Amino acid sequence: MVVVCLGAVTTALTGAVRPVSGLEFLQSGHWVVNVALGQAVHVDGANKKPDGQVALPKVDRGSQVVQSPTSGYVVGSNDVTEFDRSTLEVERTVPLPSNGERPTAVEVAGGPYLVYAESGQVVRMGGGEPKVLSAGRGLGAPVTTEDATLWVHRAETGAICAWARGADQLSCPASAPAGHTGGLTVSGGKPVFVDATAGSMSTVEASGLGEQTPLGLSLPPGVRVAPADVAGKIAILDPDRDRLHLVEPGGTPVTVDLPAGDYASPSVTGTSVVLLDRGKNVLRTYGGDGRPRKETPIPAEKGEPRLSRGEDARVYVDGAEGKHVVVVDGDGSITPVEVEGKGKNEKPQPPTAQPPTAQPPLALPDPQPPIVQQPPAGRTQPPVRQNPPPATQAPPPAIPATPPGLSGNLAVNITSNETAATVTWTAAPANGAPVTSYRLSWARDDGSRAGSATVSGSVFTHVIPGIWSGKDLPFTVTVVAVNSAGQGPPASQRTVPNTQPTITISRGGPAPECKEPNCAWMRVVMRGFEPNTYIDVMPHSTDPGYSNPGHGAQLDSEGNAELEAFYYHGVGHTVWVTAQGVTSNRLKWTAG
């Protein structure tokens, strides 16, 4: 959002940051917490300069700052400090439902929002007291559309939910298949779900997911999707294989082999994809055609840099100590900015002898010869006291490494007809020392099938074989990050059997009885219905002239059935089936 500011700054800034007058609103750009200064400093994204700061009552290492048109919010580990952007004065500090979890912060009109992926809490700041809603544990990365609606996806249930601007409740108009991995993005101004499990993408409509469009490539569970498209292409990062995929509906995917690294989730600005290699502290940008644009080292600081996308559509990378911000523009250009302030906020010290404060010059009479006062006879002049020069302040001690933070985006991919669970997560904050390993443990609710595993710090997925077999029981998976300073807090995910019946259709084998070109059966897979029952299955089509009496299906002792029925040949139409109030996915019929 672009806002015309009163009293706009026109003077070039050099050296230290100057205060901003009460009439100036810093509407765009980016705020960062400089830990050493104890300040939140504003960086002008266009001019690549710091231009304002706020003294903070306390600094929580790892804090980030988000903004609304009138306020800034310093988000700590358990609370948020709000300051007025016109006066640059702190107004209040309020608690957050974080339990130590760091949120994903989203700047958008009507917000900003804080999304706690693990706990499923979503917080809207601005307009009085923070508003907290629960979207369910295990949320994927949030996205926003042009109408300022926030969208989130919960992998365990498949629910895709929206928080519209000004609304008091979430709405969940669509649902992806439960347990399918992938993520949300925005393409052509609309929310889109990229289904990594099915290798497809679908627009999120008010009545559910739209038709599935094949991606043209297979994806592993741990892929990460950029929050918006680049010239119609969706950027998908495969961190396990160090690959970047660029896909578009009906087009041929472009795959880029990346240098080996530990990549954060991709972001976009303008016509560029932005990738942060946290392992090598390198920032890279690519065009929508997959060609490299820029590569720049990130200024070294103690801790892990953080990448975020501002409301001005630029991408910003904060140093862990807040000493630098790297600004990425829409053309892929990269500019490091040193974050300067007016000086460190010191605690009050006992008074010491100070030279007199300089005063304005007084109007003096015409100069006269100086009068020299002599000491009385017989007395000697006392020696002049020399004050020693002030001691040079020692540099602050190095910040020691601490155990890593919480592993993010923990998700478990498993369906009712499977026995193995695929666990995925994102990198935990290193906190000054590289994460060397992740420790996993799991057990069913009755204590059975318990186990554990340890994987490398560069691995973000693990398969648990046989966790569901025989009688399906809920189970819990816990992931803990480990570095040289110890182990971090546990991230846990409880998964329950999917009791909701599902129907999935795909193109089946040829149907010679049809006598029409492009004709084939629909393959129908039903799961989770009432066992040992006989139900009617009805096909549907977007062809207004289509009709079919349906077909019966006998369900087995698990409530499952598979059949090929309802041959079809209408290329370009979309088909689906229903049974007992359950609707399948929608399948666009293609030639072949």
Buried (B, 14 or more C-beta within 10 A) or exposed (E): EEEEBEEEBEEEBEEEBBEBEBEBBBBBBBBBBBBBBBBBBBBBBEBBBBBBBBBBEEBBBBBBBBBBEEBBBBBBBEBBBBBBBBEBEBEEBEEBBBEEBBBBBBBBBBBBBBBBBBBBBBBBBBEEEBBEBEBBBBBBBBBBBEEBBBBBBBBBBBBBBBBBBEBEEBEBBBBBBBBBBBBBBBBEEEBBBBBBBBBBBBBBEEEBBBBBBBBBBEBBBBBBBBBBBBEEBBBBBBBBBBBBBBBBBEEEBBBBEBEEBBBBBBBBBBBBBBBBBBBBBBBBBBBBEBEEBBBBEBBEBBBBBBBBBBBBBBBBBBBBBBBBBBBBBBEBBBBBBEBBBBEEBEEEEEEEEEEEEEEEEEEEEEEEEEEEEEEEEEEEEEEEEEEEEEEEEEEEEEBEBBBBBBBBBBBBBBBBEEEEBBBBBBBBBBBBBBBBBBBBBBBBEEEEBEEEEBBEBBBBBBEBEEBBEEEBBEBBBBBBBBBEBEBBBBBBBBBEBBEEBBBBBBBBEEBEEBEEEBBBBBBBBBBBBEEEEEBEBEBBBBBEEEEBEBBEBEBEEBBBBEBBBBBBBBEEBBBBBBBEEBEBBBBBBEEE
